[in-house]
Amino acid sequence: MFRIPVFKCDWVDNKNVTKVDDLGFTLVDFNKIAHKSDPFILASQAKQVFYVQDQLDPRWLVVLSTPQKDFLDKEGADDLVDNSIEHHPFIGTLPEV
């Protein structure tokens, strides 16, 4: 039997319910879900992220990603190293203060 793993997702409209703040963080509003008729993606298309509520505007969620783990390269790995959260901004410079 041939099986293909898929994930069911909630989609948001990139044009109307996502924005990038002054520091380059991506924010989403899950009150307006899009593409309800096509909720699935292949496992190879998935990326793990999590959401933190914006303290300035509670309807927005900040998108954060975890560092990618390389499970195949175990040589020299230190299990005592703390995990960190990465943020990859969309802008190249910080805003002027």
Secondary structure by P-SEA (a helix, b strand, c coil): cbbbbbbbbbbccccccccccccbbbbbbccccccccccccccccbbbbbbbcccccccbbbbbbcccccccccccccccbbbbbbbbbcccccccc
